[in-house]
Amino acid sequence: MKFNKEIVKKILIWAFAILVCSYVAWDVSLKVVDYFRAQGYEYAIMEVVRQAENENCGYFPIFVGDKEVNLINVDCLQVSEEETN
C-alpha cells in the first residue's frame, strides 16, 4: 500500500488549520467570559455604593444565595456635633 504524499500533506494542513482555529476560538471565548465577569463585578460594586449613598441613611440588604446581610454607610453612623450638644 503506497501513501499518496499530496493527500497526506492536505490532511496535515487541514488538521493544523483546525487546531489553530480551535485554539483561537477557545482563547477568544475565555477573554470574552473574563470581560463579562469583570463587568458583573463592577456593576455589583457600583450598585452597593449607590445603595449605601441613599439619603435616608437606612440599611439595605445584600443577598448571596440563601444568605442575607444588612449593610449601612459608616458616615450615617457618625454623630454630628449638633446632635451631641
C-alpha positions, -999 to 999 in steps of 0.1 A, spaced: 0 0 0 15 32 -12 9 66 6 -1 95 -16 21 123 -3 -3 150 -16 -33 136 3 -13 132 35 0 168 31 -35 181 26 -48 162 56 -20 175 78 -26 211 67 -63 208 74 -57 192 108 -32 220 117 -57 247 105 -85 232 125 -63 231 156 -52 267 152 -88 279 146 -100 259 177 -73 274 199 -80 309 187 -118 304 193 -111 290 228 -88 319 237 -112 345 225 -141 329 244 -121 329 276 -113 366 271 -150 374 265 -161 354 296 -134 372 317 -145 406 304 -182 400 312 -173 386 346 -153 418 354 -182 439 342 -206 420 365 -183 426 395 -180 462 387 -218 465 383 -224 448 417 -199 471 435 -215 502 418 -249 490 430 -237 486 466 -221 520 466 -253 535 451 -275 519 478 -250 530 505 -253 566 495 -290 568 500 -302 600 517 -323 585 544 -292 566 558 -312 534 561 -297 499 559 -300 479 528 -299 441 523 -273 422 503 -282 387 492 -258 359 483 -275 327 477 -296 320 508 -276 344 530 -288 379 537 -266 407 552 -278 442 561 -253 470 553 -253 507 562 -230 535 553 -205 543 581 -210 580 575 -246 575 587 -233 562 620 -211 592 627 -226 615 653 -225 651 643 -216 680 666 -251 693 665 -265 660 678 -241 658 707 -250 693 720 
